[in-house]
Amino acid sequence: MKISLLFRIGTIIQLLICAACYTGRISISVLEPARVTIPASIKRVSLFPGAGIPDPPGSIDSISEIPLEADYDYNRLKRGYMDGVFVTMSESPRFQKVVKADTVYEWLLSSGHISWEELSQICTTDTTDAVLILKKAVSHDMLQRYDIPGIPCGILYQMINQTKWSFYQPFIQKEYGNILLTDTIIFDYGNEDCFSPFILEDIPDVLYESFFSTGSRMGLQISPAWHDSIPRIYFLGPGKELHYAAQLAINNQWNQAAVIWNTLSESDNRRLASHASFNMALAWERDDELDQALLWISYSDSLFSSGKTLVYKKILENRLKNRDLLNQQMTGN
């Protein structure tokens, strides 16, 4: 009796192991919509240098936890905001052109007012139709020590960047804003002597990195963006043909793999046909053909429903819901 029970348990474990061996993981790239939809007429953008009304030398916003040099002009570090925005907006297919405006215009911020005529001059020079301005940027910081048993003493330096952004279209004299973003950047300095004064080195680099990071995040708020390394599962089996097709896909030979999957999807073996159809859905999603992908995963689920097919079907349905928003945002291109 014990032998029979042990045999059954061993058989179940083997079946579970075999089922697990049927799946592998792969990454695809997905274009996802921005959180903020800006007017479609904004296609070519100049990024205004600087941020807000400049501070006097030796100070920057409400930064108080680190020593600042009395004669250092920290305002120029705020160009990091626009450098970060530039990277993400330039990589997005949403915009036809993104350019950083000449820093000679930075002095216009000192008065706190920029005219439509001055903005028109920027757009004319850059051959753009809109200017993105960081109207307000205020940062404050926090310094915390941590001493946890088993972990060396360390310092957490946090910067909280509160920003307000607006798009201006000078040729039609319209403003689109205000877009608010509060971002927290954390710098972790481990292995510090918590009983001695903490000295933060390369302060300008730390400040610039913080501003750049917030700018990059802002760019993602307003720009549909490609996200790489989105994980997906695919089926390696059962059978040699499905395994061979999976190897073709791993080697980026998706068309050849799809031919095999398409044939196997008509197999009398429902599990095999379901797995092949699942992989076909993945191939179509990879080509951003979401309607076809949903048809294939629905067919796969009808042949052999499982948690994997149901989860993937839900993923594709959510992507289709986002597609209308994405198409709306991409009409600016």
C-alpha positions in Angstrom: 0.0 0.0 0.0 2.8 2.4 0.9 4.6 1.5 -2.3 1.5 2.2 -4.4 1.0 5.6 -2.7 4.7 6.6 -3.1 4.5 5.5 -6.8 1.4 7.7 -7.3 3.0 10.7 -5.6 6.2 10.2 -7.7 4.1 10.0 -10.9 2.3 13.2 -10.0 5.5 15.0 -9.3 7.0 13.9 -12.6 3.9 15.1 -14.5 4.2 18.5 -12.7 7.8 18.7 -13.7 7.1 17.8 -17.3 4.3 20.4 -17.4 6.7 23.0 -16.0 9.3 22.1 -18.6 6.7 22.9 -21.3 7.0 26.6 -20.7 9.8 29.1 -21.2 10.2 32.9 -20.8 10.9 35.5 -23.4 10.9 39.3 -23.5 9.1 41.5 -26.0 8.8 45.3 -26.6 5.5 47.0 -25.9 4.4 50.5 -26.9 2.4 51.9 -24.0 0.4 55.1 -23.8 1.4 58.2 -21.8 -0.5 59.1 -18.7 -1.2 62.6 -19.9 -2.7 63.2 -23.4 -1.5 66.4 -24.9 -3.1 68.1 -28.0 -2.5 66.4 -31.3 -1.4 69.7 -32.8 1.7 69.6 -30.6 4.1 67.7 -32.9 7.4 69.6 -32.9 8.6 70.8 -29.5 11.3 73.2 -28.2 12.4 72.5 -24.6 13.0 75.8 -22.8 16.3 75.8 -20.8 16.3 76.3 -17.1 13.5 76.1 -14.6 11.5 78.8 -12.7 12.9 82.1 -11.4 16.6 81.7 -10.7 18.0 81.6 -7.2 21.0 83.7 -6.1 24.4 82.0 -6.1 25.0 79.7 -3.2 21.4 78.5 -2.9 18.9 76.3 -4.7 15.3 76.0 -3.7 14.8 74.6 -0.2 17.9 72.4 -0.2 19.3 72.6 3.4 20.8 69.2 4.4 24.0 69.5 2.4 26.6 72.3 2.3 26.4 74.6 -0.7 29.3 76.7 -2.0 28.6 80.4 -1.5 29.6 81.5 -5.0 28.4 78.5 -7.1 25.5 79.2 -9.5 23.3 76.1 -9.0 20.6 77.3 -11.4 22.4 75.8 -14.4 22.1 72.4 -12.9 18.3 72.6 -13.4 19.0 72.2 -17.1 19.1 68.5 -16.0 15.3 68.6 -16.0 15.1 69.3 -19.7 18.0 67.0 -20.5 16.0 64.2 -18.9 12.8 65.2 -20.7 14.7 65.4 -24.0 15.9 61.8 -23.8 12.5 60.3 -23.2 10.6 62.5 -25.6 13.2 62.0 -28.4 12.8 58.2 -28.1 9.0 58.4 -28.3 7.4 57.9 -31.8 4.8 60.5 -30.7 6.8 63.6 -31.7 8.2 64.6 -35.1 10.9 66.7 -33.5 12.2 67.5 -30.1 15.0 70.1 -29.6 16.6 71.8 -26.7 16.3 75.6 -27.2 19.4 77.7 -27.0 20.5 78.5 -23.5 20.7 82.2 -24.5 17.0 82.3 -23.8 17.5 81.3 -20.2 17.8 84.9 -19.0 14.1 85.4 -19.8 13.2 83.4 -16.7 14.6 86.1 -14.4 11.6 88.4 -15.0 9.1 85.7 -14.4 7.3 86.5 -17.6 7.9 85.4 -21.2 5.9 87.0 -24.1 4.2 85.2 -27.0 6.6 87.1 -29.3 9.6 85.7 -27.5 8.2 82.1 -27.6 7.4 82.6 -31.3 11.0 83.5 -31.9 12.2 80.3 -30.2 9.8 78.2 -32.4 10.8 80.0 -35.5 14.5 79.4 -34.8 14.0 75.8 -34.0 11.2 75.1 -36.6 8.9 73.9 -33.9 5.2 74.5 -33.1 5.3 74.4 -29.3 7.5 75.2 -26.3 7.6 73.1 -23.2 8.5 75.2 -20.1 9.2 74.1 -16.6 7.4 77.0 -14.9 8.1 76.0 -11.4 10.6 73.6 -9.8 11.1 73.5 -6.0 13.2 70.9 -4.3 13.7 70.1 -0.6 15.8 67.4 0.9 16.0 64.9 3.8 18.9 63.2 5.4 18.4 60.0 7.4 20.8 57.6 9.1 20.0 53.9 9.4 21.6 51.4 11.7 19.9 48.0 11.4 21.3 44.9 13.1 23.3 42.9 10.6 23.5 45.8 8.1 26.3 48.4 8.1 25.4 51.9 9.1 24.4 54.1 6.2 22.9 57.3 5.1 19.8 58.0 3.0 19.7 61.3 1.2 16.4 62.1 -0.4 15.4 64.9 -2.8 11.8 65.7 -3.4 11.3 67.6 -6.6 8.0 69.4 -7.0 7.5 70.6 -10.6 4.9 72.4 -12.8 5.1 72.1 -16.6 3.2 73.7 -19.5 3.1 73.5 -23.2 2.8 76.8 -25.1 1.8 77.1 -28.8 2.8 80.7 -29.6 1.5 80.8 -33.2 -2.1 80.2 -32.0 -1.4 81.7 -28.5 -2.6 78.7 -26.5 -1.3 77.2 -23.3 -1.7 73.6 -22.3 -1.1 73.0 -18.7 -0.5 72.8 -15.8 1.1 69.3 -15.6 2.2 68.6 -12.0 4.8 66.1 -11.0 6.2 65.4 -7.6 9.2 63.0 -7.7 11.3 61.6 -4.9 14.9 60.6 -5.6 16.8 58.5 -3.1 20.6 58.2 -2.8 21.8 55.4 -0.5 25.3 55.7 0.9 26.1 52.5 2.8 29.1 51.7 5.0 29.2 55.1 6.5 30.4 56.1 10.0 27.1 57.2 11.6 29.0 58.8 14.5 30.8 61.3 12.4 29.4 64.2 10.3 28.3 63.0 6.9 30.0 64.7 3.9 28.2 64.4 0.6 30.8 64.5 -2.2 30.2 65.7 -5.8 27.1 67.7 -4.8 26.6 69.3 -8.2 26.6 65.8 -9.8 24.1 64.5 -7.2 21.8 67.5 -7.8 22.0 67.2 -11.6 21.3 63.5 -11.4 18.2 64.1 -9.3 16.9 66.8 -11.8 17.6 64.5 -14.8 15.8 61.6 -13.2 12.7 63.7 -12.6 12.9 65.1 -16.1 13.0 61.6 -17.5 10.0 60.6 -15.5 8.1 63.7 -16.7 8.9 62.7 -20.3 7.3 59.3 -19.7 4.2 61.1 -18.4 3.6 62.8 -21.7 5.2 60.5 -24.2 4.0 57.1 -25.4 7.1 54.9 -24.9 8.5 51.6 -25.9 9.1 49.4 -22.8 11.6 46.6 -23.4 12.0 43.4 -21.5 8.2 42.9 -21.0 8.1 39.2 -19.8 5.9 36.7 -21.6 5.7 32.9 -21.4 5.7 30.5 -24.4 5.3 26.8 -24.8 8.2 24.5 -25.6 6.1 21.3 -25.8 4.7 18.7 -25.9 6.6 17.2 -28.9 9.8 17.8 -30.8 8.2 20.1 -33.4 6.9 22.6 -30.8 10.3 22.5 -29.1 12.1 23.1 -32.4 9.7 26.1 -33.2 10.5 27.6 -29.8 14.2 27.4 -30.5 13.6 29.2 -33.8 11.8 32.0 -31.9 14.6 32.2 -29.4 17.0 32.7 -32.4 14.7 35.5 -33.7 13.3 33.4 -36.5 9.7 34.1 -35.7 8.3 33.7 -39.2 9.7 30.1 -39.5 8.5 29.3 -36.0 5.0 30.7 -36.8 4.7 28.4 -39.8 5.2 25.4 -37.5 2.9 26.7 -34.9 0.2 27.4 -37.5 0.4 23.8 -38.7 0.4 22.4 -35.2 -2.6 24.5 -34.2 -4.7 22.1 -36.3 -3.5 19.0 -34.6 -5.9 16.4 -33.2 -4.0 16.6 -29.9 -5.9 19.5 -28.3 -3.2 20.2 -25.7 -0.6 20.5 -28.5 -2.9 22.6 -30.7 -3.6 24.9 -27.7 0.0 25.4 -26.9 0.9 26.1 -30.6 -2.0 28.6 -30.8 -0.8 30.3 -27.6 2.6 30.8 -29.2 0.9 32.2 -32.3 -0.9 34.8 -30.1 2.5 35.8 -28.8 3.9 36.1 -32.3 1.1 38.4 -33.3 1.5 40.5 -30.1 5.2 40.8 -30.8 4.2 42.4 -34.2 1.7 44.6 -32.4 -1.2 43.0 -34.1 -3.4 42.8 -31.0 -6.7 41.8 -32.7 -5.1 38.7 -34.2 -3.3 37.9 -31.0 -6.6 38.0 -29.1 -8.2 35.7 -31.6 -5.4 33.2 -31.3 -5.4 33.2 -27.5 -9.1 32.8 -27.4 -8.8 29.8 -29.7 -6.0 28.4 -27.6 -8.2 28.7 -24.5 -11.2 27.0 -26.2 -9.0 24.0 -27.0 -7.4 23.6 -23.6 -8.3 26.3 -20.9 -5.7 26.9 -18.2 -4.5 29.6 -15.9 -1.9 30.6 -18.4 -4.3 31.1 -21.3 -6.7 33.0 -19.1 -4.0 35.3 -17.8 -2.6 36.0 -21.2 -6.1 36.6 -22.6 -6.6 39.3 -19.9 -3.3 40.9 -20.7 -4.2 41.2 -24.4 -7.7 42.5 -23.6 -6.2 45.2 -21.4 -3.7 46.2 -24.1 -6.6 46.5 -26.6 -8.4 48.8 -24.2 -5.3 51.0 -24.0 -5.0 50.9 -27.8 -7.7 53.5 -28.4 -5.9 55.9 -26.0 -2.6 55.2 -27.6 -4.0 55.8 -31.1 -5.5 59.1 -29.9 -2.1 60.2 -28.5 -0.2 59.0 -31.6 -2.4 61.2 -34.0 0.1 63.9 -33.2 2.6 62.1 -35.4 
